[in-house]
Amino acid sequence: MYKRVLLKISGEALAGESGSGIDSATVEHIVKQVVALHNEGVEIGIVVGGGNFWRGRQGTNMDRVTADHMGMIATIMNALALQDAIEKKDVPVRVQTALSIPSVAEPFILRKALRHFECGRIVIFACGTGNPYFSTDSGAALRAIEIKADVLLMAKNVDGVYDSDPKTNPSAEKIEAISYMEVMNRNLNVMDFTSITLCMENRIPIVAFGLGSENGLIKAAHGEKIGTIIS
């Protein structure tokens, strides 16, 4: 079992089958596993995306910086929803944001985040890196490095990494283990290259697994064979 994990959840995953908004059943499915791991003593940091509310590509006629900031704000809504669902399980949790919104959440301060782990709290990191032109995947890789996570868990809508898009190619083959460089050389759709490079340079293994798998998060955090490991 990993001691400290960074879980990356996409906004689209929170939307469930509807594709937008927040699906309460999906949130409950995630939170149930997060709380179970917390009760086992695993220290959990979570980075959540905002694609269920806003995607940068929606603002095609909009300034890129403005569009990216709108995406960061969308992640706060998801972070607060997760916080509320976790607190209802009587588990302490804090939201930290890379953008300063003190009336809603704490600003990201690394020492404070580490103290939260020491006090047995879950920490949700919102707003990515706080900078435009960087994805929430980059934010997840950065936070994983900063908090010295043992692993970056990528909860996806598919059950791992495939050699091609399984949605369009029924013959796509799942890859069980792959190196960082091979992911980039083959241009596989896992994370952006900035994220992969950060993890590679800092030796953070990545486990990409299906969010819909039965107890998939628990199995991934236990180090069981699931999804695809990138190392």
URTA-V56494 format. One record per run of one state. SS is the DSSP state (H for helix, E for strand, L for the rest). FROM is the first residue (numbers start at 1). LEN is the number of residues. Records with the same first field share a line. If there is no record, write none. Layout:
# URTA-V56494
SS->FROM-LEN, FROM-LEN
This chain:
# URTA-V56494
L->1-3, 10-1, 19-5, 40-3, 49-7, 59-5, 88-5, 98-8, 108-2, 119-3, 127-9, 147-4, 157-4, 163-11, 176-1, 179-1, 186-7, 202-3, 211-5, 222-6, 231-1
E->4-6, 43-6, 93-5, 106-2, 122-5, 151-6, 161-2, 174-2, 177-2, 205-6, 228-3
H->11-8, 24-16, 56-3, 64-24, 110-9, 136-11, 180-6, 193-9, 216-6
